[in-house]
Structures are given as structure tokens and as C-alpha cells.
Amino acid sequence: MFASRPVVHPLEVAAPADPAQQPPGVLMKDLPGMPGTPGGLGLRVLQLLLAAISLAAMSSTVDFASVTAFSYLIATTILQCLWSLTVAIVDIYALLVKHCLRNRRTVALFAIGDGITWAGSFSGACMAAGVTTLIDTDLDMCYENHCANFQTAVAMEFMCCFSLLPSLLLNLYSIASSRG
């Protein structure tokens, strides 16, 4: 019953300057493309630019509202623009004040937002691509419609989805590799 209880005194140890000397299991502080890094800001600006081009191409036609798939593409593209702009503003703020966005809750929020916007944008682009193919190839009615604008909008939205994937995957990786 009178067992001794050890006392542990923590020591502060400086991290090695050389990354090769890091102990195994220690992750890099910020991967390129993570939120709050210049690469992450670049991805968000690219996503915003591609979504804005898609939105401009689709909304420049007068008959996009007559097709539900095109209206859905417009809605998801607006959501993508708003999400990318919001996260780009957060990235700019984090870079200006040199704040690390490796907080588990913050990264989880970014991952959920990226996942929702990716799924919506990808489904909208797929639906609009199907209708565009129907109009162009199957019905051969491109002379009556704005097929070039529709195809441009769909292509830009697909490219936006593909530029969103690195952000989504890096955020999921960060959540999975974080401790606690």
C-alpha cells in the first residue's frame, strides 16, 4: 500500500533544425495546398476563377433557365464561388497574421465544406454535360441553342471540381493524421 509514486518533470527540448533528424511519426507542419498556405490560397483562387468562368458562360445564355440541369449547375457554381471566396479570405488572413490553420475543428470544417461543394459541383456538371450531349449529339439542335457556352460552362465546372480535389484530400489527410 505504500508504493512510491514517480514524479515526472517535463523537459523542454528544441526541435532539430534539420528535417532529416525529425523522429519518426512527426508530420510536416504545413503541406503545400493546406489551408493557410500560399499553395492553399492558390488552389482557392483557381477554384474561384474556374467557377466564375463557368457561371459567366452559362448565365450569358438566355435559355439556360428552361433546363433544370443548367439551373442546378448555376446554383452549385454560385455555391462553389461563395465557398472558395470565403476560404480564400480566411487563407489571406492566416497568411497575413502568420496564423496556422492546423486546428482539427477548422480543418474538419474545411473538409466538410469541400466535400459538400465538390459533390454538388460534380453532380451539377455531370447533369449539365448529359443535357449538353443530348442537345448537341442526339437531337442535333445546336443551331437553335448556345452549345458552345454550355460546353464551356460544363468544362470549366469539371475543371473546378478537379481543382477542388487536392484541397479536399489534403484536409481529409490532415484530419486523419492529427493526434487527439
Secondary structure, 3 states (H helix, E strand, C coil): CCCCCCCCCCCCCCCCCCHHHCCCCCCCCCCCCCCCCHHHHHHHHHHHHHHHHHHHHHHCCCCHHHCHHHHHHHHHHHHHHHHHHHHHHHHHHHHHCCCCCCCHHHHHHHHHHHHHHHHHHHHHHHHHHHHHHHHHHHCCCCCCCCHHHHHHHHHHHHHHHHHHHHHHHHHHHHHHHCCC
